[in-house]
Amino acid sequence: MAAFEPAYRGLLRAGELKQRVSQAYKRLEACDLCAWECGIDRRAGKLGVCRSGVRARVCSYGAHMGEEDPLRGWRGSGDVPPDW
């Protein structure tokens, strides 16, 4: 049995992780990361409708079992509310 390896380790070896980080930062310049899609430049220190800056803060997380079966699977769909 092979030892568990997190997926990001393979991405790092392949050079893909660096590319994904670059793409994520580019999206912050015209933010479309939350449902508001406000287009604000979070990298310039501006706050959009969601009030999140460059580094989002998470106040809690947990399994969300209230969705339909195809969406939540058997361990929940996940719930990550922002830290406002």
Sequence and secondary structure as in RCSB ss.txt:
>XXXX:A:sequence
MAAFEPAYRGLLRAGELKQRVSQAYKRLEACDLCAWECGIDRRAGKLGVCRSGVRARVCSYGAHMGEEDPLRGWR
GSGDVPPDW
>XXXX:A:secstr
      HHHHHHHHTHHHHHHHHHHHHHTT  SSTT     GGGT   TT   SS  B   B    S HHHHTTT
   B  B  
